[in-house]
Amino acid sequence: MASSRNLTRFWEWGRKIICVGRNYTEHAMELKNTIPTEPVLFLKPSSAYVREGASVLIPYYSSNLHHEVELGLVIGKLGKAISQEAAMDHVAGYVLCLDMTARDIQEECKKKGLPWTLAKAFDTSCPVSDFIPKEKIPDPHNIKIWLKVNDKVRQESNTASMIFSIPYLISYISKIIALEEGDLILTGTPKGVASVQENDEMKAGIDGILSMKFTVRKQSH
């Protein structure tokens, strides 16, 4: 049965955002984390979405907001315990995402053994680009993603450097959490994460496909 909902505007109705942490070796190392032997997962609520034209907000309780540029997978059909062989059939398309992270809060949470919710799930913590149809990216394991702050390159890498492949991630996640139409999976960030300040302009892109731009503002209490 064809969906009556518009997948190209998944951020208006998709129910969850599933994020993969530490999926690039050099990024794990820059934050002095061990290289994972299985995916590290956390969630963002759908209220984290923000689109170009709106600002990314530094949470009022943070003074060290970091950018993390990532390839996102938009899920096109329901699946549980999906095999790696069938995994790509569940991908409807892609987006470029930023996993905005209150790094100071995340460090506190890690020290206390607490969840990362305050660091990762706040409003505007998931900027997303326009929807990219699947056929526009024939090989999602070989695209160049980049991020600049005030026109200076901060992050630049190829998705070939991911530790866990996209089919592996989809299969792994779907054994724990059923994947539904309109869900988004963030596949991890390469090295080069760093802080942004109020009025900074972040520009991120996928070479040859698209780019997006966001201004940073401070959240008022």
CORMO-V28109 format. One line per field, one symbol per residue. ss: DSSP state (H for helix, E for strand, C for the rest). psi: psi as a letter, one per 30 degrees, with the letter a starting at -180 (. if undefined). A space follows every 50 residues. Layout:
# CORMO-V28109
ss: ???
psi: ???
This chain:
# CORMO-V28109
ss: CCCCCCHHHHHHCCCCEEEEECCEHHHHHHCCCCCCCCCEEEEECHHHEE ECCCCEEECCCCCCEECCEEEEEEECCCECCCCCCCHHHHEEEEEEEEEC EEHHHHHHHHHHCCCCHHHHCCCCCEEECCCEEHHHCCCCCCCEEEEEEC CEEEEEEEHHHECCCHHHHHHHHHHHCCECCCCEEEEEECCCCCEECCCC EEEEEECCCEEEEEEEEECCC
psi: kkkfkjffhffffkfljkkklhgkefeeefghllkkflkkkllklfffkk lkfllkkkkfgkgikkkjklkkkkkflkkkhkleefefffkfallklkjk kjeeeeeeeeefgllgefffglkgfikkalkjkeffiejfgilkklkkkh gkkekjlkffgkekleeeeeeeeffekkklkflkkkglkllgkllllkfl kkkllkkfdlllkkkklkkl.
